[in-house]
Amino acid sequence: MKPTPQISDSQNASRSFPLSDYSFQPTIEAKSVSSPAPRTTKAPAFHELSREIFAVKTTRDYIAELLVFAFIAGVVAWPVIAALHAITRMVRNY
C-alpha cells in the first residue's frame, strides 16, 4: 500500500511538494521470506570457464587468427624497428 500524499493550503508557497504519510506500515504480503540455497558444488575457476567455451573452436580457426595477428604485429613492428635502426646509425656516425 502506498502512502497517501496530502497537500495543505496553509503551507508556504515556496514548498510545492506534497506531504507523505510517515507512519506507513508494510502489509504482511509485502514481506518476502527466502533462505539462501546451500552451495553444494564449487564454482569453476575463470580459466576453466574459458577453456570450456573455447574448446568448441577448431584448431584451424585458431591458427588462422594467429597468422592474421602475427601479420598485423609484423606490419606495426616494421617501422619501429626501422626507426631504431636509423637512430643507432645516426648515433654511431657522431
N, C-alpha and C positions, 0 to 999 in steps of 0.2 A: 504494500500500500504506500503510495506516495504521500508526502506531507502536503497539506493544503496551503497554498500561498494566500496571504491576506494583505490587502492594500488598504492603508488607512489614509483618510483625507487630512488628518491632523499632522501628518509627517511633514517634515521640512521639504520644500520644493526641490532642494538640491539632491535629496535622496529619492531616486525614482525607481529603485529596485524593490520587489515585493518582500515581505517578511515570510519566513517559513516556520513551520511548526517544529520547535526544537525538542519536543517530548515524543518524537517519533519512536515507536517500538516495532521492530520487525515481527511478523507473524511466525508461527511455528512452521508453516510450509516453506518459508524463505530460508530456513536453516538447512544446510546440506551436511550430511554425515557421510564421511568417507574415510576409509583407512588405507594407508599405502599398501600396495601389494608387495608381498615378500619377494625379494630378488633371489631366485634360485639359480639362475645362470649368470655367469660372469660375462660382462660386455666385452666384445672383441676389441683388441687394440686398433688404433688407426691404420697402422701398416697392414694389418690383417684384412681390414675392410677394403683398402685399396687393392690388395692382392686379389681378393675375390672379384672386385669389379673389373680389373684389368686382365683377369685370367681369360675373359671372353674374347679379348682381342687376339688376332692372329699374329704370328711372328712376322709375316710378310708386311703387315701394316706398320709394325714397329720398325722394321728395317727401312721401309720407305720414308717414314718420318725422320729416322735418324740420319739418313742420307740428305734429306732436304735441310735439316738443321745444320749438318756439317757444311753443306754448300753455303748457306747463309752466313755461318760463322766465319768461313774462309773469305767470303766477299767482304765482310766487315773488318776482318783482321788484316787483310792485304794492305790497305792504305796506312794503317797504324804501323805495320812492320816497315813499309817503305819510308815513312816519316822518321822512324827511329834509325833506320839505316842512313838516311840523308843527314840526320843530326850527328851521328857518330863520324861520318866522313867529314863534316864541317869542323867538328872538334879536333879531329886528327890533323887537319890542314893548318890549324892555328898554333 
